[in-house]
Each structure stands twice: as structure tokens, then as C-alpha cells.
Amino acid sequence: MKIELTKKQYKTLLTIMYCGEWMLNSYKDNDDDISKETDDIEQIMYSFAKDSGLEKWIEYDSEMRKYFPTADMEDELHKFIDIFNLKQRSQ
């Protein structure tokens, strides 16, 4: 399968992935099939960050041989999670 995205669309996709992964895994104690599958997809999508000009969002750890969100990405995207948490508490 081949998917073509603009840089803006790719950044939006990373935002959706980050927030979605947080929702799926933030309160889990163990790994399951969905965690493994989301991690595999994240690694594929994160691998395009440098080519898309988002190297400030994703970094590669050569020791672990994995991509990870940077503090810059987390700082920028946690605003969405904070809003979600506030709305959940107010209900």
C-alpha cells in the first residue's frame, strides 16, 4: 500500500496517532495485541519524520533501534490530552 501525504497532513496524522496511542495505552498495566500493533505502525510512521521536517518531534534511539516522540512533540500535543482530561473530570 502506498499513501501520499503533504507535510501538514503527516503532522496531523502524527497528532492523531500520539493522542490515540495515549488513550489506548495510558492506563494499561500490560501489553496486548493492540499495543504491539500500534507500536509497529507508530514505528513505520515515525520513520518518515526527518524527511517531513519534523525531526524536532521524533528522534531515533540507535541503542534501542526505535523512534520516540521528543519532549517538543509531547509538550505541543499534551494540550489536547489536558483538555480531554479536564472535560472528563467536569462531567
Secondary structure by P-SEA (a helix, b strand, c coil): cbbbbcaaaaaaaaaaaaaaaaaaccccccccaaaaaaaaaaaaaaccccccccccccccccccccccccaaaaaacaaaaaaaaaaaaac
